[in-house]
């Protein structure tokens, strides 16, 4: 599994082109030509830029890279809607009670994320572990619409008995929905 660089920062409301330009400028500072993904929170106050590159090649001591997070890829799945556009990006970042960490990872890998990948509207999903910051775990879902998370199928997966046993052990959890304004990994361009 590879590593990914993530740059998250507050942004002032403005045109998406500004975030896209920042993402491309960030990409030019990295070795090779990594595909980029840039997302803006639905309220327009936060941007996340991912560089799908080998983050082990980046010198973390450089002061200008202090706000970067290196993410180790744990697993990923193409979703049922893999051939569709994914203009939305849902993120769940969490820590877990250390006594439940093995079960948490097993649940995510064998039940939760594979089941969510089978839902119409899920284009792609991935799990990461932060190599230096908290929350330590990050699950991301590229979606056709935010309403996918309100579907009966999605909610049923969130309510399984295993999910009900593990979720109370989440710590420091945040959830956010973003608009994807750039995705150079996409099979279907966002402008389609």
C-alpha positions in Angstrom: 0.0 0.0 0.0 1.2 3.5 -0.8 1.1 6.8 1.0 -0.8 10.0 0.2 -0.1 13.6 1.1 -3.0 15.6 2.5 -3.0 19.4 2.9 -6.0 20.7 4.8 -6.5 24.4 5.6 -9.1 27.0 6.2 -10.1 29.0 3.1 -11.9 32.2 2.4 -15.0 31.8 0.3 -14.1 32.3 -3.3 -14.1 30.7 -6.7 -13.1 27.1 -7.1 -10.4 28.1 -9.6 -8.4 29.5 -6.7 -8.4 26.2 -4.8 -7.6 24.3 -8.1 -4.6 26.7 -8.7 -3.4 26.1 -5.1 -3.7 22.3 -5.6 -1.7 22.5 -8.9 1.0 24.7 -7.3 1.2 22.2 -4.4 1.6 19.3 -6.9 4.5 21.1 -8.7 6.4 21.0 -5.4 6.3 17.2 -5.3 8.4 14.6 -7.1 6.9 13.3 -10.3 3.5 14.3 -11.5 1.1 13.1 -8.9 -2.7 13.0 -9.6 -4.4 15.6 -7.3 -7.8 15.8 -5.7 -9.1 19.1 -4.3 -12.2 19.4 -2.2 -14.0 22.3 -0.5 -16.3 21.9 2.5 -20.0 22.5 1.8 -19.8 25.6 4.0 -16.8 26.9 2.0 -14.5 27.3 4.9 -12.1 24.4 4.6 -10.1 22.9 1.7 -8.5 19.5 1.5 -5.9 18.7 -1.2 -4.7 15.2 -1.7 -1.6 14.3 -3.7 -1.8 10.7 -4.7 2.0 10.4 -4.6 4.7 8.5 -2.7 4.8 10.7 0.4 7.9 8.9 1.7 9.9 11.0 -0.8 8.9 14.3 0.8 11.2 15.9 3.4 8.9 16.6 6.3 11.5 19.0 7.9 10.9 21.7 5.4 9.0 24.5 7.2 6.6 25.1 4.2 5.5 21.4 4.5 4.6 21.7 8.3 0.9 21.6 7.6 1.0 18.4 5.5 -0.2 15.0 6.8 1.2 11.8 5.4 -1.5 9.1 5.1 -0.7 5.4 4.7 -3.3 3.6 2.6 -4.9 0.8 4.5 -7.4 -0.4 1.9 -9.6 0.9 -0.9 -12.6 -0.3 -3.0 -14.2 0.8 -6.2 -17.8 1.5 -5.5 -20.9 0.2 -7.3 -21.1 3.5 -9.2 -17.4 3.5 -10.2 -18.2 4.7 -13.7 -20.1 7.8 -12.6 -18.9 11.3 -11.6 -18.1 11.8 -7.9 -18.6 15.5 -7.2 -18.8 14.9 -3.4 -16.3 13.6 -0.9 -17.3 12.4 2.6 -14.7 12.1 5.3 -14.9 10.4 8.7 -11.7 11.0 10.8 -11.4 9.3 14.2 -9.3 7.8 16.8 -10.3 4.6 18.6 -10.0 3.2 22.1 -6.7 1.3 22.0 -8.4 -1.8 23.5 -10.7 -1.9 20.5 -8.2 -1.0 17.7 -7.8 -4.5 16.3 -11.6 -5.1 16.2 -12.1 -1.6 14.7 -9.8 -2.3 11.8 -11.3 -5.7 11.3 -14.8 -4.3 11.2 -13.9 -1.6 8.8 -12.0 -3.9 6.5 -14.3 -7.0 6.5 -17.8 -5.5 7.0 -18.3 -1.7 7.0 -16.4 -0.3 4.0 -16.9 -3.3 1.6 -20.7 -3.1 2.3 -20.7 0.7 1.8 -19.0 0.2 -1.6 -22.0 -1.8 -2.8 -24.4 1.1 -2.4 -25.6 3.0 -5.5 -23.9 6.4 -5.6 -20.6 5.2 -4.0 -17.9 5.7 -6.6 -14.8 4.9 -4.5 -13.9 4.5 -0.9 -10.5 4.4 0.9 -9.1 4.1 4.5 -6.0 5.7 5.7 -3.9 5.9 8.8 -2.2 9.2 9.6 1.6 8.7 10.0 2.0 11.7 12.4 -1.3 13.5 13.4 -4.6 12.9 15.0 -7.2 11.7 14.4 -5.2 8.6 13.4 -7.8 7.0 11.0 -9.5 8.6 8.0 -12.2 6.9 5.9 -13.1 8.8 2.7 -16.0 8.2 0.3 -16.3 9.7 -3.2 -20.0 10.0 -3.9 -22.4 11.0 -6.6 -24.5 13.1 -4.1 -24.7 13.8 -0.4 -28.1 12.1 -0.3 -26.3 8.7 -0.8 -25.6 8.8 3.0 -29.3 9.2 3.7 -30.3 6.1 1.7 -31.9 3.2 3.5 -29.0 0.9 2.3 -26.3 3.3 3.8 -28.2 3.6 7.1 -28.7 -0.1 7.4 -25.0 -0.7 7.2 -24.4 1.9 9.8 -26.8 0.0 12.1 -25.4 -3.5 12.0 -24.8 -5.2 15.3 -21.0 -5.0 14.8 -21.2 -1.3 14.0 -23.3 -0.7 17.1 -20.6 -2.5 19.3 -17.6 -0.7 17.8 -18.9 2.9 17.2 -19.1 3.8 21.0 -15.3 3.4 21.1 -14.7 6.1 18.5 -12.7 9.1 20.0 -12.1 12.5 18.6 -14.3 11.9 15.6 -15.1 14.4 12.9 -17.3 14.0 9.9 -17.5 16.4 6.9 -18.9 16.6 3.4 -16.9 18.3 0.7 -17.5 19.3 -2.9 -14.8 17.9 -5.1 -13.6 20.6 -7.4 -10.6 18.7 -9.0 -10.0 15.0 -9.3 -7.2 13.9 -11.6 -7.8 10.3 -10.7 -11.4 10.3 -11.9 -12.4 8.1 -14.8 -15.3 10.5 -15.5 -14.2 14.2 -15.4 -16.1 16.5 -13.0 -17.0 18.8 -15.8 -18.9 16.1 -17.7 
